[in-house]
Amino acid sequence: MSIKRGQKSDIDRVLANVKRKHALIENELRRLLKKEKEGVVLPVSIFNERLGMLEAASLYLKDELKLSFNEIARLLKRNYKTIWTSYNMAKKKNEK
């Protein structure tokens, strides 16, 4: 299937529809799609004796990858409140 000049591709039409329905800017939408396709890899170096596994993962995903608590919760299949709590506990433990 070829696209003629000025004609939108299927993905462009889908992006336009989603942006309109959810009031997302194009760059944010593309960032979310890219993360969804690529997946997330956690480096082994983030895990240590001080932090629990969920605390370390939450801290890394929030501070290093700049994901929102909702994105982290969805990615780790956990409740938003659990991620928020784990992140804040990790921050307190790192302050000591």
N, CA, C and O atoms as CSV, one atom per row, in Angstrom:
chain,resi,resn,atom,element,x,y,z
A,1,MET,N,N,0.840,-1.175,0.000
A,1,MET,CA,C,0.000,0.000,0.000
A,1,MET,C,C,0.881,1.231,0.000
A,1,MET,O,O,1.740,1.373,0.869
A,2,SER,N,N,0.691,2.101,-0.931
A,2,SER,CA,C,1.481,3.335,-0.982
A,2,SER,C,C,0.634,4.505,-0.499
A,2,SER,O,O,-0.590,4.515,-0.628
A,3,ILE,N,N,1.326,5.479,0.055
A,3,ILE,CA,C,0.643,6.665,0.565
A,3,ILE,C,C,0.997,7.835,-0.329
A,3,ILE,O,O,2.172,8.120,-0.560
A,4,LYS,N,N,-0.021,8.507,-0.829
A,4,LYS,CA,C,0.178,9.667,-1.684
A,4,LYS,C,C,0.461,10.897,-0.833
A,4,LYS,O,O,0.098,10.955,0.342
A,5,ARG,N,N,1.112,11.873,-1.443
A,5,ARG,CA,C,1.438,13.107,-0.745
A,5,ARG,C,C,0.169,13.723,-0.153
A,5,ARG,O,O,-0.852,13.854,-0.828
A,6,GLY,N,N,0.263,14.098,1.133
A,6,GLY,CA,C,-0.869,14.717,1.797
A,6,GLY,C,C,-1.845,13.728,2.405
A,6,GLY,O,O,-2.760,14.124,3.127
A,7,GLN,N,N,-1.663,12.444,2.123
A,7,GLN,CA,C,-2.559,11.419,2.653
A,7,GLN,C,C,-1.965,10.886,3.958
A,7,GLN,O,O,-0.764,10.626,4.033
A,8,LYS,N,N,-2.797,10.724,4.976
A,8,LYS,CA,C,-2.320,10.244,6.269
A,8,LYS,C,C,-2.257,8.726,6.281
A,8,LYS,O,O,-3.104,8.050,5.699
A,9,SER,N,N,-1.234,8.199,6.957
A,9,SER,CA,C,-1.122,6.756,7.127
A,9,SER,C,C,-2.093,6.312,8.225
A,9,SER,O,O,-2.654,7.142,8.940
A,10,ASP,N,N,-2.284,5.006,8.348
A,10,ASP,CA,C,-3.174,4.480,9.386
A,10,ASP,C,C,-2.706,4.893,10.770
A,10,ASP,O,O,-3.517,5.286,11.610
A,11,ILE,N,N,-1.390,4.807,11.018
A,11,ILE,CA,C,-0.872,5.167,12.338
A,11,ILE,C,C,-1.085,6.645,12.629
A,11,ILE,O,O,-1.365,7.016,13.769
A,12,ASP,N,N,-0.956,7.490,11.618
A,12,ASP,CA,C,-1.197,8.917,11.813
A,12,ASP,C,C,-2.657,9.177,12.183
A,12,ASP,O,O,-2.947,10.017,13.036
A,13,ARG,N,N,-3.567,8.458,11.542
A,13,ARG,CA,C,-4.996,8.618,11.860
A,13,ARG,C,C,-5.286,8.130,13.281
A,13,ARG,O,O,-6.047,8.765,14.011
A,14,VAL,N,N,-4.688,7.017,13.669
A,14,VAL,CA,C,-4.889,6.495,15.030
A,14,VAL,C,C,-4.329,7.474,16.052
A,14,VAL,O,O,-4.985,7.774,17.049
A,15,LEU,N,N,-3.116,7.974,15.810
A,15,LEU,CA,C,-2.505,8.938,16.728
A,15,LEU,C,C,-3.363,10.189,16.860
A,15,LEU,O,O,-3.560,10.692,17.966
A,16,ALA,N,N,-3.870,10.689,15.755
A,16,ALA,CA,C,-4.718,11.884,15.785
A,16,ALA,C,C,-5.990,11.630,16.592
A,16,ALA,O,O,-6.425,12.488,17.360
A,17,ASN,N,N,-6.578,10.461,16.417
A,17,ASN,CA,C,-7.797,10.107,17.141
A,17,ASN,C,C,-7.535,9.992,18.648
A,17,ASN,O,O,-8.308,10.508,19.455
A,18,VAL,N,N,-6.456,9.323,19.018
A,18,VAL,CA,C,-6.129,9.158,20.437
A,18,VAL,C,C,-5.790,10.507,21.062
A,18,VAL,O,O,-6.226,10.804,22.174
A,19,LYS,N,N,-5.016,11.323,20.355
A,19,LYS,CA,C,-4.686,12.657,20.873
A,19,LYS,C,C,-5.942,13.463,21.134
A,19,LYS,O,O,-6.066,14.125,22.165
A,20,ARG,N,N,-6.863,13.403,20.203
A,20,ARG,CA,C,-8.104,14.176,20.323
A,20,ARG,C,C,-8.922,13.674,21.510
A,20,ARG,O,O,-9.434,14.476,22.291
A,21,LYS,N,N,-9.049,12.360,21.652
A,21,LYS,CA,C,-9.873,11.801,22.720
A,21,LYS,C,C,-9.254,11.986,24.101
A,21,LYS,O,O,-9.970,12.198,25.080
A,22,HIS,N,N,-7.926,11.908,24.184
A,22,HIS,CA,C,-7.277,11.912,25.487
A,22,HIS,C,C,-6.438,13.152,25.752
A,22,HIS,O,O,-5.723,13.215,26.752
A,23,ALA,N,N,-6.519,14.125,24.877
A,23,ALA,CA,C,-5.819,15.411,25.033
A,23,ALA,C,C,-4.324,15.219,25.293
A,23,ALA,O,O,-3.755,15.856,26.179
A,24,LEU,N,N,-3.700,14.342,24.520
A,24,LEU,CA,C,-2.264,14.102,24.644
A,24,LEU,C,C,-1.529,14.865,23.547
A,24,LEU,O,O,-2.013,14.997,22.423
A,25,ILE,N,N,-0.369,15.355,23.897
A,25,ILE,CA,C,0.447,15.961,22.857
A,25,ILE,C,C,1.188,14.852,22.120
A,25,ILE,O,O,1.430,13.781,22.677
A,26,GLU,N,N,1.540,15.109,20.889
A,26,GLU,CA,C,2.111,14.064,20.039
A,26,GLU,C,C,3.397,13.464,20.608
A,26,GLU,O,O,3.565,12.245,20.579
A,27,ASN,N,N,4.303,14.290,21.123
A,27,ASN,CA,C,5.563,13.769,21.661
A,27,ASN,C,C,5.329,12.839,22.842
A,27,ASN,O,O,5.994,11.810,22.966
A,28,GLU,N,N,4.389,13.194,23.708
A,28,GLU,CA,C,4.075,12.349,24.862
A,28,GLU,C,C,3.508,11.014,24.397
A,28,GLU,O,O,3.870,9.966,24.932
A,29,LEU,N,N,2.642,11.044,23.427
A,29,LEU,CA,C,2.049,9.822,22.894
A,29,LEU,C,C,3.118,8.929,22.264
A,29,LEU,O,O,3.138,7.720,22.496
A,30,ARG,N,N,3.995,9.523,21.475
A,30,ARG,CA,C,5.079,8.739,20.853
A,30,ARG,C,C,6.014,8.149,21.922
A,30,ARG,O,O,6.485,7.020,21.783
A,31,ARG,N,N,6.282,8.925,22.996
A,31,ARG,CA,C,7.127,8.435,24.090
A,31,ARG,C,C,6.490,7.221,24.762
A,31,ARG,O,O,7.167,6.235,25.054
A,32,LEU,N,N,5.195,7.302,25.002
A,32,LEU,CA,C,4.491,6.174,25.612
A,32,LEU,C,C,4.497,4.949,24.709
A,32,LEU,O,O,4.704,3.832,25.183
A,33,LEU,N,N,4.274,5.144,23.414
A,33,LEU,CA,C,4.296,4.027,22.472
A,33,LEU,C,C,5.680,3.405,22.392
A,33,LEU,O,O,5.808,2.182,22.328
A,34,LYS,N,N,6.696,4.217,22.397
A,34,LYS,CA,C,8.069,3.719,22.319
A,34,LYS,C,C,8.401,2.876,23.546
A,34,LYS,O,O,8.983,1.799,23.416
A,35,LYS,N,N,8.041,3.349,24.727
A,35,LYS,CA,C,8.308,2.600,25.956
A,35,LYS,C,C,7.560,1.279,25.953
A,35,LYS,O,O,8.084,0.259,26.401
A,36,GLU,N,N,6.343,1.298,25.452
A,36,GLU,CA,C,5.525,0.087,25.412
A,36,GLU,C,C,6.165,-0.953,24.505
A,36,GLU,O,O,6.173,-2.138,24.838
A,37,LYS,N,N,6.700,-0.532,23.368
A,37,LYS,CA,C,7.319,-1.462,22.429
A,37,LYS,C,C,8.656,-1.974,22.936
A,37,LYS,O,O,8.943,-3.165,22.818
A,38,GLU,N,N,9.470,-1.104,23.492
A,38,GLU,CA,C,10.817,-1.467,23.896
A,38,GLU,C,C,10.847,-2.280,25.178
A,38,GLU,O,O,11.733,-3.117,25.353
A,39,GLY,N,N,9.922,-2.058,26.056
A,39,GLY,CA,C,9.982,-2.690,27.358
A,39,GLY,C,C,11.013,-1.977,28.218
A,39,GLY,O,O,11.670,-1.040,27.765
A,40,VAL,N,N,11.148,-2.414,29.429
A,40,VAL,CA,C,12.072,-1.779,30.356
A,40,VAL,C,C,12.984,-2.855,30.928
A,40,VAL,O,O,12.533,-3.937,31.306
A,41,VAL,N,N,14.258,-2.544,30.984
A,41,VAL,CA,C,15.243,-3.457,31.550
A,41,VAL,C,C,15.794,-2.817,32.812
A,41,VAL,O,O,16.231,-1.666,32.802
A,42,LEU,N,N,15.768,-3.580,33.900
A,42,LEU,CA,C,16.320,-3.086,35.156
A,42,LEU,C,C,17.739,-3.600,35.309
A,42,LEU,O,O,17.962,-4.809,35.253
A,43,PRO,N,N,18.706,-2.707,35.502
A,43,PRO,CA,C,20.076,-3.171,35.694
A,43,PRO,C,C,20.232,-3.855,37.052
A,43,PRO,O,O,19.627,-3.434,38.037
A,44,VAL,N,N,21.022,-4.881,37.097
A,44,VAL,CA,C,21.249,-5.629,38.332
A,44,VAL,C,C,21.860,-4.728,39.401
A,44,VAL,O,O,21.643,-4.949,40.592
A,45,SER,N,N,22.603,-3.743,38.999
A,45,SER,CA,C,23.308,-2.868,39.939
A,45,SER,C,C,22.383,-2.058,40.851
A,45,SER,O,O,22.843,-1.520,41.857
A,46,ILE,N,N,21.102,-1.961,40.526
A,46,ILE,CA,C,20.191,-1.182,41.392
A,46,ILE,C,C,19.796,-1.954,42.641
A,46,ILE,O,O,19.340,-1.358,43.617
A,47,PHE,N,N,19.963,-3.260,42.623
A,47,PHE,CA,C,19.558,-4.089,43.756
A,47,PHE,C,C,20.693,-4.189,44.767
A,47,PHE,O,O,21.841,-4.457,44.414
A,48,ASN,N,N,20.348,-3.970,46.023
A,48,ASN,CA,C,21.344,-4.047,47.100
A,48,ASN,C,C,20.676,-4.517,48.378
A,48,ASN,O,O,19.474,-4.782,48.403
A,49,GLU,N,N,21.461,-4.618,49.434
A,49,GLU,CA,C,20.942,-5.124,50.709
A,49,GLU,C,C,20.074,-4.104,51.437
A,49,GLU,O,O,19.237,-4.477,52.259
A,50,ARG,N,N,20.264,-2.830,51.144
A,50,ARG,CA,C,19.504,-1.771,51.820
A,50,ARG,C,C,18.051,-1.723,51.410
A,50,ARG,O,O,17.172,-1.516,52.246
A,51,LEU,N,N,17.789,-1.916,50.114
A,51,LEU,CA,C,16.437,-1.749,49.582
A,51,LEU,C,C,15.825,-3.081,49.194
A,51,LEU,O,O,16.517,-3.997,48.750
A,52,GLY,N,N,14.520,-3.171,49.369
A,52,GLY,CA,C,13.795,-4.318,48.853
A,52,GLY,C,C,13.737,-4.244,47.330
A,52,GLY,O,O,14.034,-3.206,46.737
A,53,MET,N,N,13.358,-5.337,46.714
A,53,MET,CA,C,13.335,-5.378,45.246
A,53,MET,C,C,12.366,-4.360,44.654
A,53,MET,O,O,12.700,-3.672,43.689
A,54,LEU,N,N,11.167,-4.263,45.227
A,54,LEU,CA,C,10.179,-3.310,44.706
A,54,LEU,C,C,10.623,-1.872,44.954
A,54,LEU,O,O,10.392,-0.995,44.121
A,55,GLU,N,N,11.259,-1.632,46.098
A,55,GLU,CA,C,11.767,-0.291,46.396
A,55,GLU,C,C,12.839,0.113,45.380
A,55,GLU,O,O,12.816,1.221,44.845
A,56,ALA,N,N,13.772,-0.798,45.126
A,56,ALA,CA,C,14.847,-0.504,44.176
A,56,ALA,C,C,14.291,-0.268,42.772
A,56,ALA,O,O,14.701,0.666,42.083
A,57,ALA,N,N,13.365,-1.111,42.360
A,57,ALA,CA,C,12.769,-0.975,41.029
A,57,ALA,C,C,11.987,0.337,40.920
A,57,ALA,O,O,12.110,1.050,39.925
A,58,SER,N,N,11.198,0.651,41.923
A,58,SER,CA,C,10.405,1.893,41.913
A,58,SER,C,C,11.302,3.119,41.855
A,58,SER,O,O,11.037,4.056,41.101
A,59,LEU,N,N,12.357,3.110,42.648
A,59,LEU,CA,C,13.287,4.230,42.686
A,59,LEU,C,C,13.969,4.424,41.333
A,59,LEU,O,O,14.066,5.549,40.841
A,60,TYR,N,N,14.432,3.351,40.744
A,60,TYR,CA,C,15.104,3.427,39.445
A,60,TYR,C,C,14.152,3.900,38.350
A,60,TYR,O,O,14.487,4.799,37.578
A,61,LEU,N,N,12.985,3.306,38.284
A,61,LEU,CA,C,12.034,3.652,37.228
A,61,LEU,C,C,11.546,5.097,37.342
A,61,LEU,O,O,11.320,5.764,36.333
A,62,LYS,N,N,11.387,5.566,38.560
A,62,LYS,CA,C,10.907,6.942,38.764
A,62,LYS,C,C,12.019,7.962,38.543
A,62,LYS,O,O,11.838,8.933,37.808
A,63,ASP,N,N,13.175,7.741,39.180
A,63,ASP,CA,C,14.241,8.751,39.143
A,63,ASP,C,C,15.093,8.694,37.877
A,63,ASP,O,O,15.485,9.736,37.352
A,64,GLU,N,N,15.377,7.519,37.391
A,64,GLU,CA,C,16.263,7.394,36.232
A,64,GLU,C,C,15.506,7.407,34.901
A,64,GLU,O,O,15.923,8.077,33.956
A,65,LEU,N,N,14.408,6.676,34.828
A,65,LEU,CA,C,13.654,6.600,33.571
A,65,LEU,C,C,12.526,7.613,33.498
A,65,LEU,O,O,11.868,7.751,32.467
A,66,LYS,N,N,12.304,8.325,34.605
A,66,LYS,CA,C,11.304,9.410,34.661
A,66,LYS,C,C,9.882,8.922,34.338
A,66,LYS,O,O,9.095,9.637,33.718
A,67,LEU,N,N,9.571,7.692,34.771
A,67,LEU,CA,C,8.216,7.179,34.582
A,67,LEU,C,C,7.320,7.708,35.687
A,67,LEU,O,O,7.796,8.003,36.783
A,68,SER,N,N,6.053,7.828,35.418
A,68,SER,CA,C,5.094,8.247,36.443
A,68,SER,C,C,4.769,7.044,37.327
A,68,SER,O,O,5.047,5.902,36.962
A,69,PHE,N,N,4.185,7.310,38.478
A,69,PHE,CA,C,3.790,6.213,39.363
A,69,PHE,C,C,2.766,5.308,38.673
A,69,PHE,O,O,2.786,4.090,38.852
A,70,ASN,N,N,1.878,5.906,37.890
A,70,ASN,CA,C,0.892,5.097,37.161
A,70,ASN,C,C,1.559,4.181,36.144
A,70,ASN,O,O,1.182,3.017,36.012
A,71,GLU,N,N,2.554,4.707,35.420
A,71,GLU,CA,C,3.268,3.888,34.432
A,71,GLU,C,C,4.010,2.741,35.111
A,71,GLU,O,O,4.005,1.610,34.624
A,72,ILE,N,N,4.646,3.044,36.236
A,72,ILE,CA,C,5.385,2.013,36.975
A,72,ILE,C,C,4.427,0.952,37.492
A,72,ILE,O,O,4.710,-0.242,37.392
A,73,ALA,N,N,3.302,1.376,38.040
A,73,ALA,CA,C,2.309,0.437,38.569
A,73,ALA,C,C,1.804,-0.503,37.476
A,73,ALA,O,O,1.667,-1.707,37.695
A,74,ARG,N,N,1.531,0.053,36.310
A,74,ARG,CA,C,1.055,-0.772,35.199
A,74,ARG,C,C,2.147,-1.737,34.739
A,74,ARG,O,O,1.884,-2.912,34.486
A,75,LEU,N,N,3.360,-1.233,34.636
A,75,LEU,CA,C,4.486,-2.038,34.180
A,75,LEU,C,C,4.769,-3.210,35.131
A,75,LEU,O,O,5.027,-4.328,34.685
A,76,LEU,N,N,4.718,-2.947,36.433
A,76,LEU,CA,C,5.025,-3.975,37.430
A,76,LEU,C,C,3.792,-4.730,37.910
A,76,LEU,O,O,3.874,-5.606,38.772
A,77,LYS,N,N,2.641,-4.369,37.330
A,77,LYS,CA,C,1.376,-5.006,37.701
A,77,LYS,C,C,1.125,-4.927,39.221
A,77,LYS,O,O,0.812,-5.914,39.886
A,78,ARG,N,N,1.279,-3.716,39.713
A,78,ARG,CA,C,1.055,-3.423,41.124
A,78,ARG,C,C,0.101,-2.245,41.239
A,78,ARG,O,O,-0.158,-1.538,40.266
A,79,ASN,N,N,-0.410,-2.051,42.431
A,79,ASN,CA,C,-1.281,-0.923,42.718
A,79,ASN,C,C,-0.457,0.359,42.762
A,79,ASN,O,O,0.686,0.353,43.220
A,80,TYR,N,N,-1.034,1.444,42.292
A,80,TYR,CA,C,-0.383,2.762,42.299
A,80,TYR,C,C,0.098,3.123,43.702
A,80,TYR,O,O,1.214,3.618,43.864
A,81,LYS,N,N,-0.727,2.880,44.709
A,81,LYS,CA,C,-0.373,3.230,46.095
A,81,LYS,C,C,0.820,2.422,46.590
A,81,LYS,O,O,1.646,2.931,47.347
A,82,THR,N,N,0.910,1.173,46.168
A,82,THR,CA,C,2.036,0.325,46.548
A,82,THR,C,C,3.334,0.870,45.964
A,82,THR,O,O,4.358,0.897,46.646
A,83,ILE,N,N,3.298,1.298,44.723
A,83,ILE,CA,C,4.480,1.868,44.076
A,83,ILE,C,C,4.882,3.167,44.759
A,83,ILE,O,O,6.062,3.386,45.036
A,84,TRP,N,N,3.914,4.021,45.029
A,84,TRP,CA,C,4.187,5.292,45.701
A,84,TRP,C,C,4.836,5.056,47.057
A,84,TRP,O,O,5.813,5.720,47.404
A,85,THR,N,N,4.296,4.114,47.826
A,85,THR,CA,C,4.834,3.796,49.146
A,85,THR,C,C,6.252,3.235,49.038
A,85,THR,O,O,7.141,3.647,49.784
A,86,SER,N,N,6.464,2.312,48.124
A,86,SER,CA,C,7.795,1.713,47.936
A,86,SER,C,C,8.823,2.770,47.546
A,86,SER,O,O,9.942,2.778,48.059
A,87,TYR,N,N,8.441,3.648,46.648
A,87,TYR,CA,C,9.337,4.711,46.212
A,87,TYR,C,C,9.724,5.613,47.385
A,87,TYR,O,O,10.901,5.921,47.573
A,88,ASN,N,N,8.745,6.030,48.162
A,88,ASN,CA,C,9.021,6.931,49.280
A,88,ASN,C,C,9.838,6.262,50.376
A,88,ASN,O,O,10.668,6.914,51.010
A,89,MET,N,N,9.619,4.980,50.608
A,89,MET,CA,C,10.432,4.248,51.583
A,89,MET,C,C,11.875,4.146,51.093
A,89,MET,O,O,12.812,4.278,51.880
A,90,ALA,N,N,12.051,3.913,49.807
A,90,ALA,CA,C,13.400,3.823,49.229
A,90,ALA,C,C,14.126,5.165,49.370
A,90,ALA,O,O,15.311,5.203,49.701
A,91,LYS,N,N,13.404,6.268,49.115
A,91,LYS,CA,C,14.011,7.596,49.254
A,91,LYS,C,C,14.483,7.838,50.696
A,91,LYS,O,O,15.576,8.360,50.920
A,92,LYS,N,N,13.648,7.453,51.668
A,92,LYS,CA,C,14.012,7.622,53.088
A,92,LYS,C,C,15.214,6.768,53.444
A,92,LYS,O,O,16.114,7.232,54.145
A,93,LYS,N,N,15.245,5.532,52.975
A,93,LYS,CA,C,16.365,4.642,53.285
A,93,LYS,C,C,17.655,5.159,52.660
A,93,LYS,O,O,18.724,5.011,53.252
A,94,ASN,N,N,17.577,5.756,51.489
A,94,ASN,CA,C,18.775,6.292,50.824
A,94,ASN,C,C,19.299,7.553,51.498
A,94,ASN,O,O,20.475,7.885,51.349
A,95,GLU,N,N,18.444,8.263,52.239
A,95,GLU,CA,C,18.867,9.466,52.938
A,95,GLU,C,C,19.752,9.128,54.137
A,95,GLU,O,O,20.608,9.920,54.532
A,96,LYS,N,N,19.538,7.951,54.704
A,96,LYS,CA,C,20.292,7.542,55.914
A,96,LYS,C,C,21.713,7.193,55.596
A,96,LYS,O,O,22.476,6.832,56.492
